[in-house]
Amino acid sequence: MLNVRSVRVKRSRSYAGGVDFPYSRLRRRPDVEAENLQAHDATDLLLVDRALSLGVEGPEIVVIGDEYGAVTLPLTAAGLRGIRVHQDLATGRRALALNAADLGLEGFEPHELGAALLSGARLVLLQLPKSLAELEEIADAVARWAAPDVLLVAGGRVKHMTLAQNEVLARSFGRVQAERAERKSRLIVAAEPREVPVEPPFPVEQRHGDFVISAHGGAFAGAKLDIGTRVLLDVLGEMDTAAADAVVDLGCGTGALAVSYALAHTDARVIATDRSAAAVASARATAVANGVADRVAVMHDDAASDLADASVDLVLLNPPFHLGTSVHTGAATRLFEAAARILRPGGELLTVFNSSLGYRAEMTRLVGPTDQLHRTPKFTVARSIRR
Ligand SMILES: C[S@@+](CC[C@H](N)C(=O)[O-])C[C@H]1O[C@@H](n2cnc3c(N)ncnc32)[C@H](O)[C@@H]1O
């Protein structure tokens, strides 16, 4: 258990609490929309309320992890201009831009995680990420680049929060205080950034046989090789895919599939694409670490939307089945649809999935005839031929 002292927060005298903002007008598109999936939650409201109560100027505020704009846009609507924003997902970036346009709001600045985002920041509002590694990378970045008197206010749903998050924050901050839960959400306030190591903690590297994986904090499976990915690579190693000129690693994560393919086929050019900026940065670092950066192009994009229809011979896919913290198969469906769109007739989709998910019927419907190539007790590898 951490021994923390209370962080004193100076509240603006003029702020009376509560924000009048049309949260229900926020939408998630192009991310999956469904009745049980919201574009805002109670944590967003707590973060906005806290920011307004502190009376910090817009250019000194940074918002990280705002999913669809439910933190940035209420603050912008309250007259704060020049807020800097970092969102990992291409879908979130697009949703924020669309929601801002719908509401006629402007005056915030998108940035990648780095010095331009954080320099001089005195208040950082963070929707706590899912993984501790992602939190560690963000906490280090805030301690490294923000102002010495910065307050990091991190919020999450109580059911997803753990003491380990406080411990990770305490590695980068001298004072970490978890507050009382409100509406099933809780804020943690961190202050007094510690001195940081010369080298940032990410990306980290791990060797797997003949290749290396390089990973930023937010990338799927970190620098490990996911078991499903390993199964797909084994099947791929047995196949003759020499005729494939245009190959896409769809939802590339750290780029393990793209880079392995490029290493095994020395003439191949591969496109690795993911909606997560952390994944994209990792895939680029993985390509560099394995000496194939000239043949692996990495794109930050939602469901390969920048790739032309019927332009690809082979798609490699290890689809997600979690959407944020809720289990929703819509995320995988979106990628099957994307594969069907970008594959030329006769092109192939190779997919690995947890056998219990029974994706085969959906892949047959969306892409074309689908065969099981391999099955382990846990995973199935299937090939769909684009009809
Ligand atoms: C199960 S991981 C697989 C990562 C990598 N291919 C591997 O095998 O290690 C699924 C990946 O799909 C990405 N993803 C999910 N939805 C996406 C979308 N709509 N567009 C692009 N990428 C997406 C996630 O960010 C994640 O990196």
The ligand as a Gaussian input file, in Angstrom:
#p B3LYP/6-31G(d) Opt

LIG

0 1
 C       -5.247000      -8.809000     -31.351000
 S       -4.300000      -7.371000     -31.814000
 C       -3.171000      -8.091000     -33.007000
 C       -1.921000      -7.280000     -33.217000
 C       -0.875000      -7.918000     -34.159000
 N       -1.405000      -8.135000     -35.477000
 C       -0.376000      -9.213000     -33.571000
 O       -0.753000     -10.262000     -34.113000
 O        0.357000      -9.184000     -32.587000
 C       -5.477000      -6.496000     -32.794000
 C       -4.991000      -5.141000     -33.308000
 O       -6.037000      -4.596000     -34.125000
 C       -6.047000      -3.192000     -33.957000
 N       -7.371000      -2.690000     -34.377000
 C       -8.562000      -2.859000     -33.754000
 N       -9.541000      -2.237000     -34.438000
 C       -8.949000      -1.656000     -35.528000
 C       -9.427000      -0.852000     -36.591000
 N      -10.714000      -0.516000     -36.685000
 N       -8.540000      -0.439000     -37.525000
 C       -7.228000      -0.764000     -37.417000
 N       -6.712000      -1.495000     -36.420000
 C       -7.560000      -1.943000     -35.478000
 C       -5.741000      -3.015000     -32.487000
 O       -5.267000      -1.689000     -32.221000
 C       -4.690000      -4.103000     -32.238000
 O       -3.383000      -3.603000     -32.406000

